[in-house]
Amino acid sequence: MITRNAEVSAKALFPGAARKVLARGGGMMIVEARFDAGKEVAEHSHPHEQASYVVSGRLVLSMGGREETLGPGDSFYAGPGVPHAVRFLEDSVVTDTFTPQREDFL
């Protein structure tokens, strides 16, 4: 499967945040998410494994009782059921890989 980013429509998550579901198949999917500076994703958890890569911008990840500032080239892993939250310090682009696929994103 080949997915061309320019051909995928973004879906608004909330004002200042949007996502595109990119390549997906089998038990995994890649999602591109864009967030404006100052936006937050409240603490949440899900049954999916998540590996995220910061393409651009800066964010603060809260997970496991710690806060870490991440920037371009940094990544993190959140296991199934692990609570995590993100605060965006700058306009940011993040790619998230989930397994299994997040049916709620489709």
Biopython code that builds the backbone (N, CA, C, O; Angstrom):
import numpy as np
from Bio.PDB.StructureBuilder import StructureBuilder

atoms = [
    (1, "MET", "N", (0.839, -1.179, 0.000)),
    (1, "MET", "CA", (0.000, 0.000, 0.000)),
    (1, "MET", "C", (0.882, 1.240, 0.000)),
    (1, "MET", "O", (1.850, 1.320, 0.756)),
    (2, "ILE", "N", (0.555, 2.185, -0.831)),
    (2, "ILE", "CA", (1.237, 3.473, -0.873)),
    (2, "ILE", "C", (0.198, 4.547, -0.589)),
    (2, "ILE", "O", (-0.883, 4.550, -1.179)),
    (3, "THR", "N", (0.526, 5.447, 0.307)),
    (3, "THR", "CA", (-0.358, 6.564, 0.620)),
    (3, "THR", "C", (0.405, 7.852, 0.358)),
    (3, "THR", "O", (1.498, 8.052, 0.890)),
    (4, "ARG", "N", (-0.154, 8.703, -0.439)),
    (4, "ARG", "CA", (0.461, 10.005, -0.728)),
    (4, "ARG", "C", (-0.190, 11.052, 0.166)),
    (4, "ARG", "O", (-1.389, 11.316, 0.084)),
    (5, "ASN", "N", (0.643, 11.638, 1.024)),
    (5, "ASN", "CA", (0.156, 12.581, 2.021)),
    (5, "ASN", "C", (-0.719, 13.664, 1.404)),
    (5, "ASN", "O", (-1.756, 14.017, 1.965)),
    (6, "ALA", "N", (-0.312, 14.190, 0.264)),
    (6, "ALA", "CA", (-1.049, 15.292, -0.382)),
    (6, "ALA", "C", (-2.455, 14.877, -0.801)),
    (6, "ALA", "O", (-3.308, 15.736, -1.023)),
    (7, "GLU", "N", (-2.710, 13.584, -0.913)),
    (7, "GLU", "CA", (-4.011, 13.100, -1.349)),
    (7, "GLU", "C", (-4.941, 12.737, -0.185)),
    (7, "GLU", "O", (-6.082, 12.329, -0.402)),
    (8, "VAL", "N", (-4.449, 12.888, 1.052)),
    (8, "VAL", "CA", (-5.250, 12.541, 2.228)),
    (8, "VAL", "C", (-5.784, 13.818, 2.859)),
    (8, "VAL", "O", (-5.028, 14.757, 3.107)),
    (9, "SER", "N", (-7.069, 13.852, 3.113)),
    (9, "SER", "CA", (-7.685, 15.008, 3.765)),
    (9, "SER", "C", (-7.452, 14.941, 5.269)),
    (9, "SER", "O", (-7.564, 13.879, 5.882)),
    (10, "ALA", "N", (-7.127, 16.087, 5.848)),
    (10, "ALA", "CA", (-6.966, 16.166, 7.300)),
    (10, "ALA", "C", (-8.338, 16.208, 7.959)),
    (10, "ALA", "O", (-9.285, 16.776, 7.416)),
    (11, "LYS", "N", (-8.428, 15.603, 9.129)),
    (11, "LYS", "CA", (-9.664, 15.631, 9.914)),
    (11, "LYS", "C", (-9.385, 16.451, 11.175)),
    (11, "LYS", "O", (-8.452, 16.154, 11.920)),
    (12, "ALA", "N", (-10.191, 17.474, 11.407)),
    (12, "ALA", "CA", (-10.024, 18.299, 12.601)),
    (12, "ALA", "C", (-10.317, 17.476, 13.848)),
    (12, "ALA", "O", (-11.315, 16.758, 13.913)),
    (13, "LEU", "N", (-9.436, 17.589, 14.832)),
    (13, "LEU", "CA", (-9.647, 16.938, 16.128)),
    (13, "LEU", "C", (-10.352, 17.901, 17.074)),
    (13, "LEU", "O", (-11.307, 17.542, 17.763)),
    (14, "PHE", "N", (-9.859, 19.123, 17.085)),
    (14, "PHE", "CA", (-10.413, 20.245, 17.834)),
    (14, "PHE", "C", (-9.722, 21.471, 17.253)),
    (14, "PHE", "O", (-8.752, 21.313, 16.512)),
    (15, "PRO", "N", (-10.175, 22.689, 17.555)),
    (15, "PRO", "CA", (-9.517, 23.863, 16.965)),
    (15, "PRO", "C", (-8.009, 23.855, 17.240)),
    (15, "PRO", "O", (-7.571, 23.746, 18.385)),
    (16, "GLY", "N", (-7.233, 23.971, 16.166)),
    (16, "GLY", "CA", (-5.785, 23.980, 16.300)),
    (16, "GLY", "C", (-5.132, 22.615, 16.260)),
    (16, "GLY", "O", (-3.938, 22.495, 16.535)),
    (17, "ALA", "N", (-5.899, 21.572, 15.921)),
    (17, "ALA", "CA", (-5.348, 20.219, 15.852)),
    (17, "ALA", "C", (-6.055, 19.424, 14.764)),
    (17, "ALA", "O", (-7.276, 19.487, 14.627)),
    (18, "ALA", "N", (-5.272, 18.674, 13.993)),
    (18, "ALA", "CA", (-5.835, 17.845, 12.916)),
    (18, "ALA", "C", (-4.964, 16.621, 12.723)),
    (18, "ALA", "O", (-3.791, 16.607, 13.097)),
    (19, "ARG", "N", (-5.561, 15.584, 12.126)),
    (19, "ARG", "CA", (-4.786, 14.365, 11.854)),
    (19, "ARG", "C", (-5.136, 13.824, 10.479)),
    (19, "ARG", "O", (-6.220, 14.057, 9.945)),
    (20, "LYS", "N", (-4.173, 13.090, 9.926)),
    (20, "LYS", "CA", (-4.363, 12.351, 8.680)),
    (20, "LYS", "C", (-3.984, 10.898, 8.952)),
    (20, "LYS", "O", (-2.895, 10.623, 9.457)),
    (21, "VAL", "N", (-4.866, 9.983, 8.625)),
    (21, "VAL", "CA", (-4.513, 8.564, 8.686)),
    (21, "VAL", "C", (-3.783, 8.262, 7.389)),
    (21, "VAL", "O", (-4.345, 8.415, 6.305)),
    (22, "LEU", "N", (-2.547, 7.839, 7.495)),
    (22, "LEU", "CA", (-1.726, 7.566, 6.320)),
    (22, "LEU", "C", (-1.718, 6.066, 6.059)),
    (22, "LEU", "O", (-2.785, 5.455, 6.003)),
    (23, "ALA", "N", (-0.561, 5.462, 5.898)),
    (23, "ALA", "CA", (-0.504, 4.036, 5.590)),
    (23, "ALA", "C", (-1.084, 3.218, 6.739)),
    (23, "ALA", "O", (-0.864, 3.512, 7.914)),
    (24, "ARG", "N", (-1.836, 2.176, 6.358)),
    (24, "ARG", "CA", (-2.379, 1.267, 7.357)),
    (24, "ARG", "C", (-2.633, -0.080, 6.717)),
    (24, "ARG", "O", (-2.883, -0.176, 5.516)),
    (25, "GLY", "N", (-2.567, -1.097, 7.516)),
    (25, "GLY", "CA", (-2.840, -2.438, 7.045)),
    (25, "GLY", "C", (-2.447, -3.430, 8.120)),
    (25, "GLY", "O", (-1.706, -3.101, 9.046)),
    (26, "GLY", "N", (-2.951, -4.650, 7.988)),
    (26, "GLY", "CA", (-2.653, -5.643, 9.006)),
    (26, "GLY", "C", (-3.056, -5.115, 10.360)),
    (26, "GLY", "O", (-4.208, -4.737, 10.572)),
    (27, "GLY", "N", (-2.111, -5.088, 11.274)),
    (27, "GLY", "CA", (-2.409, -4.642, 12.631)),
    (27, "GLY", "C", (-1.837, -3.292, 12.991)),
    (27, "GLY", "O", (-1.774, -2.952, 14.172)),
    (28, "MET", "N", (-1.406, -2.490, 11.990)),
    (28, "MET", "CA", (-0.802, -1.212, 12.352)),
    (28, "MET", "C", (-1.238, -0.082, 11.444)),
    (28, "MET", "O", (-1.754, -0.301, 10.348)),
    (29, "MET", "N", (-1.016, 1.152, 11.931)),
    (29, "MET", "CA", (-1.350, 2.338, 11.154)),
    (29, "MET", "C", (-0.396, 3.471, 11.523)),
    (29, "MET", "O", (0.128, 3.532, 12.636)),
    (30, "ILE", "N", (-0.189, 4.362, 10.560)),
    (30, "ILE", "CA", (0.597, 5.576, 10.785)),
    (30, "ILE", "C", (-0.333, 6.769, 10.638)),
    (30, "ILE", "O", (-1.118, 6.852, 9.694)),
    (31, "VAL", "N", (-0.231, 7.692, 11.589)),
    (31, "VAL", "CA", (-1.069, 8.881, 11.614)),
    (31, "VAL", "C", (-0.171, 10.103, 11.722)),
    (31, "VAL", "O", (0.744, 10.140, 12.544)),
    (32, "GLU", "N", (-0.437, 11.112, 10.881)),
    (32, "GLU", "CA", (0.263, 12.389, 11.000)),
    (32, "GLU", "C", (-0.658, 13.334, 11.757)),
    (32, "GLU", "O", (-1.818, 13.504, 11.382)),
    (33, "ALA", "N", (-0.151, 13.948, 12.818)),
    (33, "ALA", "CA", (-0.947, 14.888, 13.605)),
    (33, "ALA", "C", (-0.237, 16.235, 13.638)),
    (33, "ALA", "O", (0.982, 16.314, 13.793)),
    (34, "ARG", "N", (-1.036, 17.298, 13.488)),
    (34, "ARG", "CA", (-0.523, 18.676, 13.532)),
    (34, "ARG", "C", (-1.238, 19.414, 14.653)),
    (34, "ARG", "O", (-2.460, 19.348, 14.788)),
    (35, "PHE", "N", (-0.444, 20.120, 15.454)),
    (35, "PHE", "CA", (-0.980, 20.856, 16.590)),
    (35, "PHE", "C", (-0.399, 22.256, 16.609)),
    (35, "PHE", "O", (0.792, 22.451, 16.365)),
    (36, "ASP", "N", (-1.255, 23.234, 16.901)),
    (36, "ASP", "CA", (-0.790, 24.597, 17.074)),
    (36, "ASP", "C", (-0.148, 24.742, 18.450)),
    (36, "ASP", "O", (-0.478, 24.011, 19.383)),
    (37, "ALA", "N", (0.779, 25.700, 18.561)),
    (37, "ALA", "CA", (1.402, 26.007, 19.847)),
    (37, "ALA", "C", (0.322, 26.302, 20.881)),
    (37, "ALA", "O", (-0.671, 26.964, 20.582)),
    (38, "GLY", "N", (0.523, 25.809, 22.091)),
    (38, "GLY", "CA", (-0.410, 26.060, 23.180)),
    (38, "GLY", "C", (-1.510, 25.030, 23.324)),
    (38, "GLY", "O", (-2.211, 25.019, 24.336)),
    (39, "LYS", "N", (-1.679, 24.166, 22.343)),
    (39, "LYS", "CA", (-2.723, 23.133, 22.422)),
    (39, "LYS", "C", (-2.257, 21.998, 23.325)),
    (39, "LYS", "O", (-1.060, 21.807, 23.539)),
    (40, "GLU", "N", (-3.216, 21.254, 23.847)),
    (40, "GLU", "CA", (-2.911, 20.131, 24.734)),
    (40, "GLU", "C", (-3.769, 18.924, 24.394)),
    (40, "GLU", "O", (-4.914, 19.058, 23.963)),
    (41, "VAL", "N", (-3.204, 17.757, 24.593)),
    (41, "VAL", "CA", (-3.955, 16.504, 24.559)),
    (41, "VAL", "C", (-3.991, 16.035, 26.010)),
    (41, "VAL", "O", (-2.958, 15.685, 26.580)),
    (42, "ALA", "N", (-5.167, 16.027, 26.597)),
    (42, "ALA", "CA", (-5.326, 15.669, 28.006)),
    (42, "ALA", "C", (-4.859, 14.239, 28.261)),
    (42, "ALA", "O", (-4.791, 13.417, 27.347)),
    (43, "GLU", "N", (-4.544, 13.965, 29.507)),
    (43, "GLU", "CA", (-4.106, 12.614, 29.859)),
    (43, "GLU", "C", (-5.161, 11.601, 29.426)),
    (43, "GLU", "O", (-6.358, 11.776, 29.658)),
    (44, "HIS", "N", (-4.684, 10.553, 28.800)),
    (44, "HIS", "CA", (-5.554, 9.493, 28.312)),
    (44, "HIS", "C", (-4.737, 8.218, 28.194)),
    (44, "HIS", "O", (-3.511, 8.240, 28.299)),
    (45, "SER", "N", (-5.418, 7.125, 27.978)),
    (45, "SER", "CA", (-4.755, 5.851, 27.680)),
    (45, "SER", "C", (-5.641, 5.097, 26.705)),
    (45, "SER", "O", (-6.814, 5.427, 26.529)),
    (46, "HIS", "N", (-5.077, 4.096, 26.083)),
    (46, "HIS", "CA", (-5.811, 3.279, 25.115)),
    (46, "HIS", "C", (-5.161, 1.911, 25.065)),
    (46, "HIS", "O", (-4.024, 1.752, 25.512)),
    (47, "PRO", "N", (-5.860, 0.921, 24.530)),
    (47, "PRO", "CA", (-5.311, -0.439, 24.506)),
    (47, "PRO", "C", (-4.259, -0.670, 23.424)),
    (47, "PRO", "O", (-3.745, -1.779, 23.283)),
    (48, "HIS", "N", (-3.940, 0.369, 22.665)),
    (48, "HIS", "CA", (-2.989, 0.251, 21.559)),
    (48, "HIS", "C", (-1.570, 0.566, 22.019)),
    (48, "HIS", "O", (-1.373, 1.368, 22.931)),
    (49, "GLU", "N", (-0.586, -0.064, 21.387)),
    (49, "GLU", "CA", (0.789, 0.386, 21.524)),
    (49, "GLU", "C", (0.937, 1.615, 20.638)),
    (49, "GLU", "O", (0.364, 1.674, 19.551)),
    (50, "GLN", "N", (1.704, 2.592, 21.100)),
    (50, "GLN", "CA", (1.899, 3.823, 20.339)),
    (50, "GLN", "C", (3.377, 4.183, 20.352)),
    (50, "GLN", "O", (4.000, 4.258, 21.410)),
    (51, "ALA", "N", (3.930, 4.405, 19.164)),
    (51, "ALA", "CA", (5.284, 4.940, 19.018)),
    (51, "ALA", "C", (5.137, 6.246, 18.250)),
    (51, "ALA", "O", (4.572, 6.267, 17.156)),
    (52, "SER", "N", (5.649, 7.341, 18.823)),
    (52, "SER", "CA", (5.483, 8.661, 18.216)),
    (52, "SER", "C", (6.833, 9.283, 17.919)),
    (52, "SER", "O", (7.798, 9.097, 18.661)),
    (53, "TYR", "N", (6.885, 10.028, 16.815)),
    (53, "TYR", "CA", (8.112, 10.675, 16.336)),
    (53, "TYR", "C", (7.803, 12.146, 16.079)),
    (53, "TYR", "O", (6.861, 12.473, 15.359)),
    (54, "VAL", "N", (8.601, 13.026, 16.672)),
    (54, "VAL", "CA", (8.415, 14.461, 16.486)),
    (54, "VAL", "C", (9.113, 14.880, 15.192)),
    (54, "VAL", "O", (10.340, 14.846, 15.102)),
    (55, "VAL", "N", (8.330, 15.270, 14.203)),
    (55, "VAL", "CA", (8.864, 15.715, 12.919)),
    (55, "VAL", "C", (9.354, 17.152, 13.040)),
    (55, "VAL", "O", (10.455, 17.482, 12.596)),
    (56, "SER", "N", (8.518, 18.015, 13.651)),
    (56, "SER", "CA", (8.892, 19.411, 13.840)),
    (56, "SER", "C", (8.179, 19.961, 15.060)),
    (56, "SER", "O", (7.157, 19.424, 15.491)),
    (57, "GLY", "N", (8.725, 21.040, 15.617)),
    (57, "GLY", "CA", (8.131, 21.681, 16.781)),
    (57, "GLY", "C", (8.717, 21.160, 18.079)),
    (57, "GLY", "O", (9.687, 20.401, 18.086)),
    (58, "ARG", "N", (8.109, 21.584, 19.174)),
    (58, "ARG", "CA", (8.515, 21.146, 20.510)),
    (58, "ARG", "C", (7.276, 20.889, 21.334)),
    (58, "ARG", "O", (6.271, 21.588, 21.206)),
    (59, "LEU", "N", (7.359, 19.865, 22.194)),
    (59, "LEU", "CA", (6.238, 19.467, 23.024)),
    (59, "LEU", "C", (6.732, 18.977, 24.365)),
    (59, "LEU", "O", (7.901, 18.624, 24.522)),
    (60, "VAL", "N", (5.831, 18.959, 25.329)),
    (60, "VAL", "CA", (6.129, 18.390, 26.641)),
    (60, "VAL", "C", (5.263, 17.147, 26.795)),
    (60, "VAL", "O", (4.036, 17.223, 26.745)),
    (61, "LEU", "N", (5.914, 16.007, 26.983)),
    (61, "LEU", "CA", (5.240, 14.733, 27.203)),
    (61, "LEU", "C", (5.181, 14.464, 28.697)),
    (61, "LEU", "O", (6.198, 14.550, 29.384)),
    (62, "SER", "N", (3.996, 14.137, 29.206)),
    (62, "SER", "CA", (3.830, 13.712, 30.595)),
    (62, "SER", "C", (3.464, 12.235, 30.574)),
    (62, "SER", "O", (2.452, 11.844, 29.992)),
    (63, "MET", "N", (4.294, 11.422, 31.212)),
    (63, "MET", "CA", (4.045, 9.976, 31.223)),
    (63, "MET", "C", (4.852, 9.358, 32.354)),
    (63, "MET", "O", (6.015, 9.703, 32.559)),
    (64, "GLY", "N", (4.239, 8.458, 33.074)),
    (64, "GLY", "CA", (4.952, 7.745, 34.125)),
    (64, "GLY", "C", (5.468, 8.653, 35.230)),
    (64, "GLY", "O", (6.516, 8.384, 35.817)),
    (65, "GLY", "N", (4.726, 9.744, 35.523)),
    (65, "GLY", "CA", (5.141, 10.645, 36.586)),
    (65, "GLY", "C", (6.274, 11.581, 36.208)),
    (65, "GLY", "O", (6.823, 12.267, 37.069)),
    (66, "ARG", "N", (6.632, 11.618, 34.926)),
    (66, "ARG", "CA", (7.720, 12.481, 34.458)),
    (66, "ARG", "C", (7.222, 13.393, 33.358)),
    (66, "ARG", "O", (6.257, 13.086, 32.660)),
    (67, "GLU", "N", (7.899, 14.521, 33.217)),
    (67, "GLU", "CA", (7.673, 15.417, 32.085)),
    (67, "GLU", "C", (8.979, 15.555, 31.341)),
    (67, "GLU", "O", (10.028, 15.785, 31.942)),
    (68, "GLU", "N", (8.913, 15.413, 30.029)),
    (68, "GLU", "CA", (10.096, 15.536, 29.178)),
    (68, "GLU", "C", (9.759, 16.438, 28.004)),
    (68, "GLU", "O", (8.690, 16.313, 27.406)),
    (69, "THR", "N", (10.666, 17.344, 27.672)),
    (69, "THR", "CA", (10.507, 18.181, 26.483)),
    (69, "THR", "C", (11.144, 17.459, 25.313)),
    (69, "THR", "O", (12.299, 17.039, 25.386)),
    (70, "LEU", "N", (10.388, 17.317, 24.230)),
    (70, "LEU", "CA", (10.863, 16.621, 23.035)),
    (70, "LEU", "C", (10.840, 17.578, 21.858)),
    (70, "LEU", "O", (9.989, 18.463, 21.775)),
    (71, "GLY", "N", (11.793, 17.386, 20.941)),
    (71, "GLY", "CA", (11.876, 18.207, 19.740)),
    (71, "GLY", "C", (12.111, 17.342, 18.521)),
    (71, "GLY", "O", (12.038, 16.115, 18.601)),
    (72, "PRO", "N", (12.392, 17.975, 17.386)),
    (72, "PRO", "CA", (12.560, 17.241, 16.129)),
    (72, "PRO", "C", (13.555, 16.080, 16.256)),
    (72, "PRO", "O", (14.671, 16.237, 16.751)),
    (73, "GLY", "N", (13.108, 14.922, 15.794)),
    (73, "GLY", "CA", (13.948, 13.730, 15.834)),
    (73, "GLY", "C", (13.775, 12.887, 17.082)),
    (73, "GLY", "O", (14.246, 11.751, 17.129)),
    (74, "ASP", "N", (13.102, 13.426, 18.103)),
    (74, "ASP", "CA", (12.859, 12.668, 19.327)),
    (74, "ASP", "C", (11.619, 11.797, 19.149)),
    (74, "ASP", "O", (10.773, 12.066, 18.297)),
    (75, "SER", "N", (11.526, 10.758, 19.959)),
    (75, "SER", "CA", (10.388, 9.858, 19.870)),
    (75, "SER", "C", (10.058, 9.314, 21.253)),
    (75, "SER", "O", (10.848, 9.430, 22.190)),
    (76, "PHE", "N", (8.871, 8.716, 21.361)),
    (76, "PHE", "CA", (8.496, 8.059, 22.610)),
    (76, "PHE", "C", (7.602, 6.868, 22.310)),
    (76, "PHE", "O", (7.003, 6.763, 21.241)),
    (77, "TYR", "N", (7.533, 5.979, 23.285)),
    (77, "TYR", "CA", (6.690, 4.795, 23.209)),
    (77, "TYR", "C", (5.752, 4.813, 24.410)),
    (77, "TYR", "O", (6.187, 5.021, 25.542)),
    (78, "ALA", "N", (4.461, 4.596, 24.158)),
    (78, "ALA", "CA", (3.469, 4.436, 25.224)),
    (78, "ALA", "C", (2.831, 3.062, 25.050)),
    (78, "ALA", "O", (2.178, 2.796, 24.041)),
    (79, "GLY", "N", (3.019, 2.214, 26.016)),
    (79, "GLY", "CA", (2.463, 0.871, 25.956)),
    (79, "GLY", "C", (0.955, 0.869, 26.184)),
    (79, "GLY", "O", (0.387, 1.889, 26.575)),
    (80, "PRO", "N", (0.307, -0.261, 25.944)),
    (80, "PRO", "CA", (-1.139, -0.366, 26.134)),
    (80, "PRO", "C", (-1.534, 0.016, 27.556)),
    (80, "PRO", "O", (-0.944, -0.465, 28.523)),
    (81, "GLY", "N", (-2.537, 0.882, 27.676)),
    (81, "GLY", "CA", (-3.045, 1.266, 28.979)),
    (81, "GLY", "C", (-2.198, 2.266, 29.755)),
    (81, "GLY", "O", (-2.541, 2.600, 30.889)),
    (82, "VAL", "N", (-1.103, 2.753, 29.178)),
    (82, "VAL", "CA", (-0.229, 3.693, 29.878)),
    (82, "VAL", "C", (-0.757, 5.121, 29.708)),
    (82, "VAL", "O", (-0.836, 5.613, 28.582)),
    (83, "PRO", "N", (-1.116, 5.789, 30.800)),
    (83, "PRO", "CA", (-1.599, 7.162, 30.697)),
    (83, "PRO", "C", (-0.496, 8.106, 30.210)),
    (83, "PRO", "O", (0.654, 8.009, 30.640)),
    (84, "HIS", "N", (-0.864, 9.015, 29.309)),
    (84, "HIS", "CA", (0.082, 10.002, 28.802)),
    (84, "HIS", "C", (-0.673, 11.244, 28.354)),
    (84, "HIS", "O", (-1.854, 11.178, 28.010)),
    (85, "ALA", "N", (0.021, 12.375, 28.362)),
    (85, "ALA", "CA", (-0.554, 13.659, 27.963)),
    (85, "ALA", "C", (0.532, 14.449, 27.250)),
    (85, "ALA", "O", (1.722, 14.217, 27.461)),
    (86, "VAL", "N", (0.111, 15.393, 26.397)),
    (86, "VAL", "CA", (1.068, 16.190, 25.628)),
    (86, "VAL", "C", (0.624, 17.648, 25.609)),
    (86, "VAL", "O", (-0.557, 17.954, 25.443)),
    (87, "ARG", "N", (1.604, 18.545, 25.783)),
    (87, "ARG", "CA", (1.375, 19.988, 25.669)),
    (87, "ARG", "C", (2.338, 20.502, 24.605)),
    (87, "ARG", "O", (3.535, 20.220, 24.665)),
    (88, "PHE", "N", (1.834, 21.245, 23.645)),
    (88, "PHE", "CA", (2.634, 21.687, 22.510)),
    (88, "PHE", "C", (3.163, 23.093, 22.746)),
    (88, "PHE", "O", (2.390, 24.038, 22.906)),
    (89, "LEU", "N", (4.481, 23.228, 22.766)),
    (89, "LEU", "CA", (5.149, 24.507, 23.003)),
    (89, "LEU", "C", (5.258, 25.329, 21.729)),
    (89, "LEU", "O", (5.316, 26.557, 21.778)),
    (90, "GLU", "N", (5.287, 24.653, 20.595)),
    (90, "GLU", "CA", (5.400, 25.285, 19.274)),
    (90, "GLU", "C", (4.436, 24.580, 18.332)),
    (90, "GLU", "O", (3.961, 23.484, 18.628)),
    (91, "ASP", "N", (4.147, 25.209, 17.196)),
    (91, "ASP", "CA", (3.426, 24.484, 16.149)),
    (91, "ASP", "C", (4.213, 23.208, 15.886)),
    (91, "ASP", "O", (5.431, 23.260, 15.715)),
    (92, "SER", "N", (3.542, 22.074, 15.853)),
    (92, "SER", "CA", (4.239, 20.787, 15.796)),
    (92, "SER", "C", (3.580, 19.817, 14.833)),
    (92, "SER", "O", (2.369, 19.848, 14.610)),
    (93, "VAL", "N", (4.417, 18.951, 14.266)),
    (93, "VAL", "CA", (3.964, 17.815, 13.457)),
    (93, "VAL", "C", (4.552, 16.563, 14.103)),
    (93, "VAL", "O", (5.756, 16.485, 14.351)),
    (94, "VAL", "N", (3.688, 15.588, 14.371)),
    (94, "VAL", "CA", (4.082, 14.340, 15.016)),
    (94, "VAL", "C", (3.505, 13.189, 14.198)),
    (94, "VAL", "O", (2.361, 13.258, 13.751)),
    (95, "THR", "N", (4.288, 12.139, 14.001)),
    (95, "THR", "CA", (3.725, 10.924, 13.413)),
    (95, "THR", "C", (3.559, 9.898, 14.530)),
    (95, "THR", "O", (4.461, 9.684, 15.340)),
    (96, "ASP", "N", (2.392, 9.275, 14.552)),
    (96, "ASP", "CA", (2.068, 8.251, 15.538)),
    (96, "ASP", "C", (1.871, 6.932, 14.801)),
    (96, "ASP", "O", (1.180, 6.872, 13.784)),
    (97, "THR", "N", (2.478, 5.892, 15.320)),
    (97, "THR", "CA", (2.246, 4.547, 14.799)),
    (97, "THR", "C", (1.516, 3.776, 15.883)),
    (97, "THR", "O", (1.963, 3.729, 17.029)),
    (98, "PHE", "N", (0.399, 3.177, 15.523)),
    (98, "PHE", "CA", (-0.415, 2.424, 16.472)),
    (98, "PHE", "C", (-0.525, 0.977, 16.026)),
    (98, "PHE", "O", (-0.615, 0.681, 14.834)),
    (99, "THR", "N", (-0.516, 0.079, 17.008)),
    (99, "THR", "CA", (-0.855, -1.313, 16.767)),
    (99, "THR", "C", (-1.630, -1.810, 17.983)),
    (99, "THR", "O", (-1.179, -1.597, 19.108)),
    (100, "PRO", "N", (-2.781, -2.464, 17.804)),
    (100, "PRO", "CA", (-3.460, -2.623, 16.519)),
    (100, "PRO", "C", (-3.973, -1.284, 16.012)),
    (100, "PRO", "O", (-3.854, -0.264, 16.691)),
    (101, "GLN", "N", (-4.538, -1.296, 14.823)),
    (101, "GLN", "CA", (-5.079, -0.068, 14.256)),
    (101, "GLN", "C", (-6.150, 0.523, 15.173)),
    (101, "GLN", "O", (-6.883, -0.197, 15.851)),
    (102, "ARG", "N", (-6.215, 1.835, 15.173)),
    (102, "ARG", "CA", (-7.234, 2.531, 15.959)),
    (102, "ARG", "C", (-8.493, 2.670, 15.114)),
    (102, "ARG", "O", (-8.605, 3.573, 14.284)),
    (103, "GLU", "N", (-9.422, 1.776, 15.336)),
    (103, "GLU", "CA", (-10.678, 1.805, 14.582)),
    (103, "GLU", "C", (-11.418, 3.129, 14.789)),
    (103, "GLU", "O", (-12.139, 3.581, 13.900)),
    (104, "ASP", "N", (-11.241, 3.750, 15.957)),
    (104, "ASP", "CA", (-11.912, 5.016, 16.234)),
    (104, "ASP", "C", (-11.371, 6.154, 15.388)),
    (104, "ASP", "O", (-11.984, 7.221, 15.344)),
    (105, "PHE", "N", (-10.242, 5.962, 14.715)),
    (105, "PHE", "CA", (-9.671, 6.979, 13.831)),
    (105, "PHE", "C", (-10.176, 6.840, 12.395)),
    (105, "PHE", "O", (-9.993, 7.748, 11.585)),
    (106, "LEU", "N", (-10.801, 5.727, 12.081)),
    (106, "LEU", "CA", (-11.210, 5.457, 10.701)),
    (106, "LEU", "C", (-12.611, 5.987, 10.402)),
    (106, "LEU", "O", (-13.102, 5.839, 9.282)),
]
sb = StructureBuilder()
sb.init_structure("model")
sb.init_model(0)
sb.init_chain("A")
sb.init_seg("    ")
for serial, (resi, resn, name, xyz) in enumerate(atoms, 1):
    if name == "N":
        sb.init_residue(resn, " ", resi, " ")
    sb.init_atom(name, np.array(xyz, "f"), 0.0, 1.0, " ", f" {name:<3s}", serial, name[0])
structure = sb.get_structure()
